[in-house]
Amino acid sequence: MAAQVKGCHLVGSVPLPDAETVFRQCTAGHPDRLKHLPDGEPGFLNLFTTFQSLLFQASPDLCTKFKYNVPVANGEFTEQQIEDAVEKLKQNGPLETHYDTNAIESYGTFRKLKDEGERNKVPGSKVEPTYQDALYCAIRNMQDSIPHGELAIQIDLAVDTAFYEGVLYKPWFGDGNIEKIREFTVDYIVRMVSQVDEDVEVGLHNCYGDMDHRHWMEPKSLAVVTERGLRVFEKSPRSINFFHCPVPKSAGDHLEAYLEPLKELLPKFKEHGTDLYLGVVHYDDSAATQKMIKAAQKVLRDFPFGVGTECGWGRTPPEQVEGIMKISTEVSEPVL
């Protein structure tokens, strides 16, 4: 029996002007298909996590210069320079990531629309501990301010996947040893998952980059994503509610081999009650999407999955949004 294609997943960013427009357009474009609804990361939030660099402006000398799909140049700093920089950050007041304030504000917009009748479910370095505490504080604030039954938190694993693959970016941890790097990465993912209360949905978005709509590497299969997923599921103290994987066009001539590793995760998905979403929706290429779905149904057999794009829509031309939603809806069944 072929796997049921049920529901759609929105990774996060949507190229629309504000949260209200995102809520209205995405729910209309995915009728009864969404368990979780992002605010679209509008405005300066649009480019992934790069807006977080503003947190460290108190110590500008330590800030890196980010460019699309290019390794970040490592600076050379003395121990004293690092100590001074950390002290400046502390003196500047507690770091505030604004993930929480933006989410709480967006929820206010969602609540207003829902009350008006919208039908939906919503779903190593010395600096690291300071930033980690700020992230955890933001996660706590969101959970304290938004009803748990209407909140879902997604952990975006993009740069983290580059760390795990051992390409492009050189992390500050692991001493260049790939196994140590992978252990460290799994541990901080699990710590992040652990910050989310059991009655709040949490999921993982596994990514190979989407800068200028190019990946920083073309994965030959989901073997690495699966292997990391198995470690995270094994260590996680709570259920992981959804798991999203990219299916790039570069896998088009070996789709079954690309998807085959996911079979190893199926027992964990069943144990956790995890919804699987595959990033098979490609703009203006319904044939590619259909081909990928058929391959997934063959590999996964009767295990159901939902669909989405490979990554968020933040860098997608706004005029393509309607076409993406049309394909997503046509190939899936309602979840409500």
QUIHUBEL-V148298 format. One line per field, one symbol per residue. ss: DSSP state (H for helix, E for strand, L for the rest). A space follows every 10 residues. Layout:
ss = ???
This chain:
ss = LLLLEEEEEL LLEELLLLHH HHHHHHHHHL LLLELLLLLE LLHHHLLLLH HHHHHHHHHH HHLLLLLLLL LLLLLLLLHH HHHHHHHHHH HLLLLLLLHH HHHHHHHHHH HHHHHLLLLL LLLLLLLHHH HHHHHHHHHH HHHHHLLHHH LEEEEEELHH HHHHHLLLLL LLLHHHLHHH HHHHHHHHHH HHHHLLLLLL EEEEEELLLL ELLELLLLLL LLHHHHHHHH HHHHHLLLLL LEEEEELLHH HLLLHHHHHH HHHHHHHHHH HHLLEEEEEL LLLLLHHHHH HHHHHHHHHH LLLLEEEELL LLELLLLHHH HHHHHHHHHH LLELLL
